[in-house]
Amino acid sequence: MSERSLGGHSLTSSERPSRSFGKNRTCKEPGCETQLSMYNSGKYCYRHEPMAVPRTRGKKIA
Ligand SMILES: [Zn+2]
């Protein structure tokens, strides 16, 4: 009867708070009631987000 002691079976239950930007946030655009994702760091939805439109055309980034 060989009893093996499995030591070191420690559960890594390090529950760190997920980085979210809050729930129930809506687009800041007046009239727009699009609910933002909790992972969306912006204040606008994907349609009103100013940075959503790529303006790299004609602008060379070395
Ligand atoms: Zn919007």
N, CA, C, O and the ligand as a Tripos MOL2 file, in Angstrom:
@<TRIPOS>MOLECULE
protein
  249   247    63     0     0
PROTEIN
NO_CHARGES

@<TRIPOS>ATOM
      1 N           0.8590   -1.2010    0.0000 N.3       1 MET1
      2 CA          0.0000    0.0000    0.0000 C.3       1 MET1
      3 C           0.8870    1.2410    0.0000 C.2       1 MET1
      4 O           1.3500    1.7140    1.0380 O.2       1 MET1
      5 N           1.0910    1.7210   -1.1580 N.am      2 SER2
      6 CA          1.9350    2.9040   -1.2550 C.3       2 SER2
      7 C           1.0610    4.1560   -1.3190 C.2       2 SER2
      8 O           0.3160    4.3880   -2.2720 O.2       2 SER2
      9 N           1.1840    4.8950   -0.3260 N.am      3 GLU3
     10 CA          0.3400    6.0940   -0.2760 C.3       3 GLU3
     11 C           1.1460    7.3140   -0.6950 C.2       3 GLU3
     12 O           2.0770    7.7370   -0.0090 O.2       3 GLU3
     13 N           0.7740    7.8510   -1.8060 N.am      4 ARG4
     14 CA          1.5020    9.0300   -2.2790 C.3       4 ARG4
     15 C           0.7960   10.2970   -1.8060 C.2       4 ARG4
     16 O          -0.3930   10.5000   -2.0530 O.2       4 ARG4
     17 N           1.5190   11.0950   -1.1580 N.am      5 SER5
     18 CA          0.9380   12.3420   -0.6920 C.3       5 SER5
     19 C           1.1170   13.4310   -1.7470 C.2       5 SER5
     20 O           2.2190   13.9220   -1.9940 O.2       5 SER5
     21 N           0.0350   13.7730   -2.3320 N.am      6 LEU6
     22 CA          0.1140   14.8130   -3.3580 C.3       6 LEU6
     23 C           0.0760   16.1930   -2.7150 C.2       6 LEU6
     24 O          -0.9740   16.8120   -2.5410 O.2       6 LEU6
     25 N           1.2490   16.6250   -2.3810 N.am      7 GLY7
     26 CA          1.2960   17.9410   -1.7690 C.3       7 GLY7
     27 C           1.4470   19.0170   -2.8270 C.2       7 GLY7
     28 O           1.8800   18.7460   -3.9460 O.2       7 GLY7
     29 N           1.1100   20.1620   -2.4890 N.am      8 GLY8
     30 CA          1.2610   21.2850   -3.4190 C.3       8 GLY8
     31 C           0.0910   21.4310   -4.3480 C.2       8 GLY8
     32 O           0.1680   22.1090   -5.3720 O.2       8 GLY8
     33 N          -1.0120   20.7790   -3.9760 N.am      9 HIS9
     34 CA         -2.1960   20.9350   -4.8110 C.3       9 HIS9
     35 C          -2.9920   22.1360   -4.3300 C.2       9 HIS9
     36 O          -4.0950   22.0150   -3.7970 O.2       9 HIS9
     37 N          -2.4070   23.2650   -4.5330 N.am     10 SER10
     38 CA         -3.0670   24.4690   -4.0490 C.3      10 SER10
     39 C          -3.8320   25.1400   -5.1720 C.2      10 SER10
     40 O          -3.2900   25.3860   -6.2490 O.2      10 SER10
     41 N          -5.0440   25.4210   -4.9210 N.am     11 LEU11
     42 CA         -5.8570   26.0910   -5.9320 C.3      11 LEU11
     43 C          -5.5330   27.5760   -5.9670 C.2      11 LEU11
     44 O          -5.5870   28.2740   -4.9550 O.2      11 LEU11
     45 N          -5.2030   28.0240   -7.1390 N.am     12 THR12
     46 CA         -4.8930   29.4440   -7.2640 C.3      12 THR12
     47 C          -6.1790   30.2070   -7.5190 C.2      12 THR12
     48 O          -6.5480   30.5030   -8.6550 O.2      12 THR12
     49 N          -6.8240   30.5060   -6.4500 N.am     13 SER13
     50 CA         -8.0910   31.2170   -6.5850 C.3      13 SER13
     51 C          -7.8830   32.6970   -6.3030 C.2      13 SER13
     52 O          -8.4720   33.2800   -5.3930 O.2      13 SER13
     53 N          -7.0390   33.2600   -7.1060 N.am     14 SER14
     54 CA         -6.7960   34.6850   -6.9280 C.3      14 SER14
     55 C          -7.7890   35.4690   -7.7710 C.2      14 SER14
     56 O          -7.5510   35.7740   -8.9400 O.2      14 SER14
     57 N          -8.8590   35.7700   -7.1610 N.am     15 GLU15
     58 CA         -9.9050   36.4640   -7.8990 C.3      15 GLU15
     59 C          -9.6450   37.9610   -7.9040 C.2      15 GLU15
     60 O         -10.0240   38.6950   -6.9920 O.2      15 GLU15
     61 N          -8.9970   38.3670   -8.9480 N.am     16 ARG16
     62 CA         -8.7740   39.8060   -9.0660 C.3      16 ARG16
     63 C          -9.9420   40.4310   -9.8240 C.2      16 ARG16
     64 O         -10.4760   39.8380  -10.7610 O.2      16 ARG16
     65 N         -10.3160   41.5910   -9.4210 N.am     17 PRO17
     66 CA        -11.4450   42.2600  -10.0670 C.3      17 PRO17
     67 C         -11.1730   42.5360  -11.5330 C.2      17 PRO17
     68 O         -10.1790   43.1640  -11.8950 O.2      17 PRO17
     69 N         -12.0740   42.0540  -12.3610 N.am     18 SER18
     70 CA        -11.9020   42.2700  -13.7880 C.3      18 SER18
     71 C         -12.0120   43.7530  -14.1150 C.2      18 SER18
     72 O         -12.8460   44.4780  -13.5740 O.2      18 SER18
     73 N         -11.1590   44.1610  -14.9990 N.am     19 ARG19
     74 CA        -11.1640   45.5920  -15.3350 C.3      19 ARG19
     75 C         -12.3600   45.9130  -16.2130 C.2      19 ARG19
     76 O         -12.3940   45.5910  -17.4010 O.2      19 ARG19
     77 N         -13.2910   46.5260  -15.6240 N.am     20 SER20
     78 CA        -14.4630   46.9170  -16.3900 C.3      20 SER20
     79 C         -14.7030   48.4090  -16.1770 C.2      20 SER20
     80 O         -14.1340   49.0360  -15.2840 O.2      20 SER20
     81 N         -15.5390   48.9340  -17.0050 N.am     21 PHE21
     82 CA        -15.7670   50.3720  -16.9330 C.3      21 PHE21
     83 C         -17.1900   50.6730  -16.4870 C.2      21 PHE21
     84 O         -17.7440   51.7370  -16.7640 O.2      21 PHE21
     85 N         -17.7480   49.7250  -15.8050 N.am     22 GLY22
     86 CA        -19.0810   49.9440  -15.2930 C.3      22 GLY22
     87 C         -20.1470   49.3820  -16.2130 C.2      22 GLY22
     88 O         -19.9570   49.2300  -17.4190 O.2      22 GLY22
     89 N         -21.2520   49.0860  -15.6040 N.am     23 LYS23
     90 CA        -22.3520   48.5470  -16.3900 C.3      23 LYS23
     91 C         -23.4100   49.6180  -16.6120 C.2      23 LYS23
     92 O         -23.3910   50.7040  -16.0320 O.2      23 LYS23
     93 N         -24.3190   49.2470  -17.4740 N.am     24 ASN24
     94 CA        -25.4560   50.1300  -17.7320 C.3      24 ASN24
     95 C         -25.0210   51.5130  -18.1890 C.2      24 ASN24
     96 O         -25.6020   52.5190  -17.7800 O.2      24 ASN24
     97 N         -24.0180   51.5630  -19.0230 N.am     25 ARG25
     98 CA        -23.6020   52.8510  -19.5590 C.3      25 ARG25
     99 C         -24.1060   52.9570  -20.9840 C.2      25 ARG25
    100 O         -24.0440   52.0100  -21.7690 O.2      25 ARG25
    101 N         -24.5930   54.1140  -21.2800 N.am     26 THR26
    102 CA        -25.1100   54.3160  -22.6260 C.3      26 THR26
    103 C         -24.2770   55.3670  -23.3420 C.2      26 THR26
    104 O         -23.4780   56.0830  -22.7380 O.2      26 THR26
    105 N         -24.4870   55.4320  -24.6180 N.am     27 CYS27
    106 CA        -23.7400   56.3690  -25.4400 C.3      27 CYS27
    107 C         -24.0260   57.8040  -25.0190 C.2      27 CYS27
    108 O         -25.1520   58.1570  -24.6690 O.2      27 CYS27
    109 N         -23.0050   58.6020  -25.0610 N.am     28 LYS28
    110 CA        -23.1490   59.9930  -24.6510 C.3      28 LYS28
    111 C         -23.8280   60.8240  -25.7260 C.2      28 LYS28
    112 O         -24.2690   61.9460  -25.4810 O.2      28 LYS28
    113 N         -23.9010   60.2620  -26.9000 N.am     29 GLU29
    114 CA        -24.5380   60.9820  -27.9940 C.3      29 GLU29
    115 C         -26.0200   61.1770  -27.6750 C.2      29 GLU29
    116 O         -26.7350   60.2210  -27.3750 O.2      29 GLU29
    117 N         -26.4660   62.4330  -27.7460 N.am     30 PRO30
    118 CA        -27.8790   62.7120  -27.4680 C.3      30 PRO30
    119 C         -28.7940   61.9330  -28.4070 C.2      30 PRO30
    120 O         -28.6530   61.9820  -29.6290 O.2      30 PRO30
    121 N         -29.7180   61.2270  -27.8110 N.am     31 GLY31
    122 CA        -30.6570   60.4760  -28.6130 C.3      31 GLY31
    123 C         -30.2230   59.0560  -28.8480 C.2      31 GLY31
    124 O         -31.0110   58.2110  -29.2730 O.2      31 GLY31
    125 N         -28.9750   58.7990  -28.5720 N.am     32 CYS32
    126 CA        -28.4700   57.4480  -28.7710 C.3      32 CYS32
    127 C         -28.5760   56.6770  -27.4620 C.2      32 CYS32
    128 O         -28.0350   57.0840  -26.4340 O.2      32 CYS32
    129 N         -29.2630   55.5920  -27.5230 N.am     33 GLU33
    130 CA        -29.4430   54.8000  -26.3090 C.3      33 GLU33
    131 C         -28.7050   53.4800  -26.4030 C.2      33 GLU33
    132 O         -29.0480   52.4930  -25.7520 O.2      33 GLU33
    133 N         -27.7050   53.4990  -27.2150 N.am     34 THR34
    134 CA        -26.9200   52.2810  -27.3660 C.3      34 THR34
    135 C         -26.1410   51.9940  -26.0890 C.2      34 THR34
    136 O         -25.3780   52.8240  -25.5940 O.2      34 THR34
    137 N         -26.3570   50.8240  -25.5910 N.am     35 GLN35
    138 CA        -25.6750   50.4690  -24.3550 C.3      35 GLN35
    139 C         -24.2360   50.0820  -24.6540 C.2      35 GLN35
    140 O         -23.9450   49.2720  -25.5340 O.2      35 GLN35
    141 N         -23.3670   50.6870  -23.8960 N.am     36 LEU36
    142 CA        -21.9510   50.4270  -24.1170 C.3      36 LEU36
    143 C         -21.5240   49.1420  -23.4340 C.2      36 LEU36
    144 O         -22.0770   48.7310  -22.4140 O.2      36 LEU36
    145 N         -20.5650   48.5530  -24.0080 N.am     37 SER37
    146 CA        -20.0250   47.3460  -23.3890 C.3      37 SER37
    147 C         -19.2280   47.7210  -22.1480 C.2      37 SER37
    148 O         -18.6350   48.7970  -22.0730 O.2      37 SER37
    149 N         -19.2260   46.8390  -21.2030 N.am     38 MET38
    150 CA        -18.5000   47.1240  -19.9710 C.3      38 MET38
    151 C         -16.9950   47.1160  -20.2040 C.2      38 MET38
    152 O         -16.2070   47.5040  -19.3420 O.2      38 MET38
    153 N         -16.6310   46.6730  -21.3710 N.am     39 TYR39
    154 CA        -15.2090   46.6630  -21.7240 C.3      39 TYR39
    155 C         -14.8680   47.8170  -22.6470 C.2      39 TYR39
    156 O         -13.7220   47.9900  -23.0610 O.2      39 TYR39
    157 N         -15.8850   48.5990  -22.9600 N.am     40 ASN40
    158 CA        -15.6530   49.7440  -23.8210 C.3      40 ASN40
    159 C         -15.2070   50.9250  -22.9720 C.2      40 ASN40
    160 O         -15.9560   51.4210  -22.1310 O.2      40 ASN40
    161 N         -14.0080   51.3550  -23.1980 N.am     41 SER41
    162 CA        -13.4630   52.4280  -22.3740 C.3      41 SER41
    163 C         -13.9650   53.7880  -22.8310 C.2      41 SER41
    164 O         -13.7760   54.7920  -22.1450 O.2      41 SER41
    165 N         -14.5960   53.8130  -23.9750 N.am     42 GLY42
    166 CA        -15.0720   55.0730  -24.5170 C.3      42 GLY42
    167 C         -16.3880   55.4900  -23.9070 C.2      42 GLY42
    168 O         -16.9990   54.7610  -23.1250 O.2      42 GLY42
    169 N         -16.7990   56.6550  -24.2760 N.am     43 LYS43
    170 CA        -18.0680   57.1600  -23.7610 C.3      43 LYS43
    171 C         -19.1560   57.0750  -24.8180 C.2      43 LYS43
    172 O         -20.3300   57.3350  -24.5530 O.2      43 LYS43
    173 N         -18.7400   56.7080  -26.0160 N.am     44 TYR44
    174 CA        -19.6940   56.6120  -27.1000 C.3      44 TYR44
    175 C         -19.7530   55.1850  -27.6140 C.2      44 TYR44
    176 O         -18.8550   54.3760  -27.3810 O.2      44 TYR44
    177 N         -20.8070   54.9110  -28.2990 N.am     45 CYS45
    178 CA        -20.9230   53.5910  -28.8750 C.3      45 CYS45
    179 C         -20.0070   53.5020  -30.0970 C.2      45 CYS45
    180 O         -19.3330   54.4660  -30.4580 O.2      45 CYS45
    181 N         -20.0000   52.3650  -30.7010 N.am     46 TYR46
    182 CA        -19.0720   52.1590  -31.8120 C.3      46 TYR46
    183 C         -19.4320   53.0170  -33.0180 C.2      46 TYR46
    184 O         -18.6210   53.2150  -33.9230 O.2      46 TYR46
    185 N         -20.6560   53.5200  -33.0150 N.am     47 ARG47
    186 CA        -21.0770   54.3500  -34.1420 C.3      47 ARG47
    187 C         -20.7420   55.8130  -33.9190 C.2      47 ARG47
    188 O         -20.5450   56.5720  -34.8690 O.2      47 ARG47
    189 N         -20.6800   56.1950  -32.6680 N.am     48 HIS48
    190 CA        -20.4300   57.5960  -32.3570 C.3      48 HIS48
    191 C         -19.0420   57.8190  -31.7700 C.2      48 HIS48
    192 O         -18.6620   58.9430  -31.4410 O.2      48 HIS48
    193 N         -18.3220   56.7670  -31.6510 N.am     49 GLU49
    194 CA        -16.9640   56.9070  -31.1310 C.3      49 GLU49
    195 C         -16.0990   57.6260  -32.1640 C.2      49 GLU49
    196 O         -15.9240   57.1370  -33.2800 O.2      49 GLU49
    197 N         -15.5630   58.7790  -31.7940 N.am     50 PRO50
    198 CA        -14.7530   59.5770  -32.7300 C.3      50 PRO50
    199 C         -13.5290   58.8170  -33.2350 C.2      50 PRO50
    200 O         -13.0860   59.0150  -34.3660 O.2      50 PRO50
    201 N         -13.0100   57.9780  -32.4160 N.am     51 MET51
    202 CA        -11.7990   57.2640  -32.7880 C.3      51 MET51
    203 C         -12.0960   56.0180  -33.6200 C.2      51 MET51
    204 O         -11.1920   55.3020  -34.0530 O.2      51 MET51
    205 N         -13.3840   55.7860  -33.8270 N.am     52 ALA52
    206 CA        -13.7650   54.5860  -34.5680 C.3      52 ALA52
    207 C         -13.3900   54.7160  -36.0390 C.2      52 ALA52
    208 O         -13.1510   53.7250  -36.7280 O.2      52 ALA52
    209 N         -13.3450   55.9680  -36.5050 N.am     53 VAL53
    210 CA        -13.0250   56.1810  -37.9050 C.3      53 VAL53
    211 C         -11.5230   56.3470  -38.0760 C.2      53 VAL53
    212 O         -10.9360   57.3040  -37.5710 O.2      53 VAL53
    213 N         -10.9210   55.4430  -38.7640 N.am     54 PRO54
    214 CA         -9.4750   55.5340  -38.9870 C.3      54 PRO54
    215 C          -9.1180   56.6930  -39.9060 C.2      54 PRO54
    216 O          -9.6070   56.7920  -41.0320 O.2      54 PRO54
    217 N          -8.2780   57.5420  -39.4120 N.am     55 ARG55
    218 CA         -7.8760   58.7150  -40.2070 C.3      55 ARG55
    219 C          -6.4110   58.6300  -40.5560 C.2      55 ARG55
    220 O          -5.7000   59.6340  -40.5970 O.2      55 ARG55
    221 N          -5.9860   57.4470  -40.7980 N.am     56 THR56
    222 CA         -4.5670   57.2720  -41.1090 C.3      56 THR56
    223 C          -4.2970   57.3990  -42.5910 C.2      56 THR56
    224 O          -3.1720   57.2190  -43.0560 O.2      56 THR56
    225 N          -5.3550   57.7140  -43.3240 N.am     57 ARG57
    226 CA         -5.1690   57.8380  -44.7650 C.3      57 ARG57
    227 C          -4.4110   59.1160  -45.0900 C.2      57 ARG57
    228 O          -4.8410   60.2110  -44.7260 O.2      57 ARG57
    229 N          -3.3460   58.9820  -45.7360 N.am     58 GLY58
    230 CA         -2.5600   60.1520  -46.1290 C.3      58 GLY58
    231 C          -1.6020   60.5870  -45.0400 C.2      58 GLY58
    232 O          -0.8340   61.5350  -45.2020 O.2      58 GLY58
    233 N          -1.6620   59.8870  -43.9460 N.am     59 LYS59
    234 CA         -0.7630   60.2570  -42.8610 C.3      59 LYS59
    235 C           0.1660   59.0960  -42.5690 C.2      59 LYS59
    236 O          -0.2210   58.0610  -42.0270 O.2      59 LYS59
    237 N           1.3840   59.3150  -42.9490 N.am     60 LYS60
    238 CA          2.3440   58.2350  -42.7860 C.3      60 LYS60
    239 C           2.8940   58.1970  -41.3600 C.2      60 LYS60
    240 O           3.3870   59.1920  -40.8300 O.2      60 LYS60
    241 N           2.7950   57.0600  -40.7900 N.am     61 ILE61
    242 CA          3.3880   56.9040  -39.4700 C.3      61 ILE61
    243 C           4.6800   56.1270  -39.5980 C.2      61 ILE61
    244 O           4.6840   54.9180  -39.8270 O.2      61 ILE61
    245 N           5.7590   56.8400  -39.4460 N.am     62 ALA62
    246 CA          7.0670   56.2020  -39.6550 C.3      62 ALA62
    247 C           7.2500   55.1250  -38.6040 C.2      62 ALA62
    248 O           8.2810   54.4520  -38.5830 O.2      62 ALA62
    249 ZN        -24.0720   56.2520  -29.9720 Zn       63 ZN63
@<TRIPOS>BOND
     1     1     2 1
     2     2     3 1
     3     3     4 2
     4     3     5 am
     5     5     6 1
     6     6     7 1
     7     7     8 2
     8     7     9 am
     9     9    10 1
    10    10    11 1
    11    11    12 2
    12    11    13 am
    13    13    14 1
    14    14    15 1
    15    15    16 2
    16    15    17 am
    17    17    18 1
    18    18    19 1
    19    19    20 2
    20    19    21 am
    21    21    22 1
    22    22    23 1
    23    23    24 2
    24    23    25 am
    25    25    26 1
    26    26    27 1
    27    27    28 2
    28    27    29 am
    29    29    30 1
    30    30    31 1
    31    31    32 2
    32    31    33 am
    33    33    34 1
    34    34    35 1
    35    35    36 2
    36    35    37 am
    37    37    38 1
    38    38    39 1
    39    39    40 2
    40    39    41 am
    41    41    42 1
    42    42    43 1
    43    43    44 2
    44    43    45 am
    45    45    46 1
    46    46    47 1
    47    47    48 2
    48    47    49 am
    49    49    50 1
    50    50    51 1
    51    51    52 2
    52    51    53 am
    53    53    54 1
    54    54    55 1
    55    55    56 2
    56    55    57 am
    57    57    58 1
    58    58    59 1
    59    59    60 2
    60    59    61 am
    61    61    62 1
    62    62    63 1
    63    63    64 2
    64    63    65 am
    65    65    66 1
    66    66    67 1
    67    67    68 2
    68    67    69 am
    69    69    70 1
    70    70    71 1
    71    71    72 2
    72    71    73 am
    73    73    74 1
    74    74    75 1
    75    75    76 2
    76    75    77 am
    77    77    78 1
    78    78    79 1
    79    79    80 2
    80    79    81 am
    81    81    82 1
    82    82    83 1
    83    83    84 2
    84    83    85 am
    85    85    86 1
    86    86    87 1
    87    87    88 2
    88    87    89 am
    89    89    90 1
    90    90    91 1
    91    91    92 2
    92    91    93 am
    93    93    94 1
    94    94    95 1
    95    95    96 2
    96    95    97 am
    97    97    98 1
    98    98    99 1
    99    99   100 2
   100    99   101 am
   101   101   102 1
   102   102   103 1
   103   103   104 2
   104   103   105 am
   105   105   106 1
   106   106   107 1
   107   107   108 2
   108   107   109 am
   109   109   110 1
   110   110   111 1
   111   111   112 2
   112   111   113 am
   113   113   114 1
   114   114   115 1
   115   115   116 2
   116   115   117 am
   117   117   118 1
   118   118   119 1
   119   119   120 2
   120   119   121 am
   121   121   122 1
   122   122   123 1
   123   123   124 2
   124   123   125 am
   125   125   126 1
   126   126   127 1
   127   127   128 2
   128   127   129 am
   129   129   130 1
   130   130   131 1
   131   131   132 2
   132   131   133 am
   133   133   134 1
   134   134   135 1
   135   135   136 2
   136   135   137 am
   137   137   138 1
   138   138   139 1
   139   139   140 2
   140   139   141 am
   141   141   142 1
   142   142   143 1
   143   143   144 2
   144   143   145 am
   145   145   146 1
   146   146   147 1
   147   147   148 2
   148   147   149 am
   149   149   150 1
   150   150   151 1
   151   151   152 2
   152   151   153 am
   153   153   154 1
   154   154   155 1
   155   155   156 2
   156   155   157 am
   157   157   158 1
   158   158   159 1
   159   159   160 2
   160   159   161 am
   161   161   162 1
   162   162   163 1
   163   163   164 2
   164   163   165 am
   165   165   166 1
   166   166   167 1
   167   167   168 2
   168   167   169 am
   169   169   170 1
   170   170   171 1
   171   171   172 2
   172   171   173 am
   173   173   174 1
   174   174   175 1
   175   175   176 2
   176   175   177 am
   177   177   178 1
   178   178   179 1
   179   179   180 2
   180   179   181 am
   181   181   182 1
   182   182   183 1
   183   183   184 2
   184   183   185 am
   185   185   186 1
   186   186   187 1
   187   187   188 2
   188   187   189 am
   189   189   190 1
   190   190   191 1
   191   191   192 2
   192   191   193 am
   193   193   194 1
   194   194   195 1
   195   195   196 2
   196   195   197 am
   197   197   198 1
   198   198   199 1
   199   199   200 2
   200   199   201 am
   201   201   202 1
   202   202   203 1
   203   203   204 2
   204   203   205 am
   205   205   206 1
   206   206   207 1
   207   207   208 2
   208   207   209 am
   209   209   210 1
   210   210   211 1
   211   211   212 2
   212   211   213 am
   213   213   214 1
   214   214   215 1
   215   215   216 2
   216   215   217 am
   217   217   218 1
   218   218   219 1
   219   219   220 2
   220   219   221 am
   221   221   222 1
   222   222   223 1
   223   223   224 2
   224   223   225 am
   225   225   226 1
   226   226   227 1
   227   227   228 2
   228   227   229 am
   229   229   230 1
   230   230   231 1
   231   231   232 2
   232   231   233 am
   233   233   234 1
   234   234   235 1
   235   235   236 2
   236   235   237 am
   237   237   238 1
   238   238   239 1
   239   239   240 2
   240   239   241 am
   241   241   242 1
   242   242   243 1
   243   243   244 2
   244   243   245 am
   245   245   246 1
   246   246   247 1
   247   247   248 2
@<TRIPOS>SUBSTRUCTURE
     1 MET1         2 RESIDUE 1 A MET
     2 SER2         6 RESIDUE 1 A SER
     3 GLU3        10 RESIDUE 1 A GLU
     4 ARG4        14 RESIDUE 1 A ARG
     5 SER5        18 RESIDUE 1 A SER
     6 LEU6        22 RESIDUE 1 A LEU
     7 GLY7        26 RESIDUE 1 A GLY
     8 GLY8        30 RESIDUE 1 A GLY
     9 HIS9        34 RESIDUE 1 A HIS
    10 SER10       38 RESIDUE 1 A SER
    11 LEU11       42 RESIDUE 1 A LEU
    12 THR12       46 RESIDUE 1 A THR
    13 SER13       50 RESIDUE 1 A SER
    14 SER14       54 RESIDUE 1 A SER
    15 GLU15       58 RESIDUE 1 A GLU
    16 ARG16       62 RESIDUE 1 A ARG
    17 PRO17       66 RESIDUE 1 A PRO
    18 SER18       70 RESIDUE 1 A SER
    19 ARG19       74 RESIDUE 1 A ARG
    20 SER20       78 RESIDUE 1 A SER
    21 PHE21       82 RESIDUE 1 A PHE
    22 GLY22       86 RESIDUE 1 A GLY
    23 LYS23       90 RESIDUE 1 A LYS
    24 ASN24       94 RESIDUE 1 A ASN
    25 ARG25       98 RESIDUE 1 A ARG
    26 THR26      102 RESIDUE 1 A THR
    27 CYS27      106 RESIDUE 1 A CYS
    28 LYS28      110 RESIDUE 1 A LYS
    29 GLU29      114 RESIDUE 1 A GLU
    30 PRO30      118 RESIDUE 1 A PRO
    31 GLY31      122 RESIDUE 1 A GLY
    32 CYS32      126 RESIDUE 1 A CYS
    33 GLU33      130 RESIDUE 1 A GLU
    34 THR34      134 RESIDUE 1 A THR
    35 GLN35      138 RESIDUE 1 A GLN
    36 LEU36      142 RESIDUE 1 A LEU
    37 SER37      146 RESIDUE 1 A SER
    38 MET38      150 RESIDUE 1 A MET
    39 TYR39      154 RESIDUE 1 A TYR
    40 ASN40      158 RESIDUE 1 A ASN
    41 SER41      162 RESIDUE 1 A SER
    42 GLY42      166 RESIDUE 1 A GLY
    43 LYS43      170 RESIDUE 1 A LYS
    44 TYR44      174 RESIDUE 1 A TYR
    45 CYS45      178 RESIDUE 1 A CYS
    46 TYR46      182 RESIDUE 1 A TYR
    47 ARG47      186 RESIDUE 1 A ARG
    48 HIS48      190 RESIDUE 1 A HIS
    49 GLU49      194 RESIDUE 1 A GLU
    50 PRO50      198 RESIDUE 1 A PRO
    51 MET51      202 RESIDUE 1 A MET
    52 ALA52      206 RESIDUE 1 A ALA
    53 VAL53      210 RESIDUE 1 A VAL
    54 PRO54      214 RESIDUE 1 A PRO
    55 ARG55      218 RESIDUE 1 A ARG
    56 THR56      222 RESIDUE 1 A THR
    57 ARG57      226 RESIDUE 1 A ARG
    58 GLY58      230 RESIDUE 1 A GLY
    59 LYS59      234 RESIDUE 1 A LYS
    60 LYS60      238 RESIDUE 1 A LYS
    61 ILE61      242 RESIDUE 1 A ILE
    62 ALA62      246 RESIDUE 1 A ALA
    63 ZN63       249 GROUP 0 **** ****
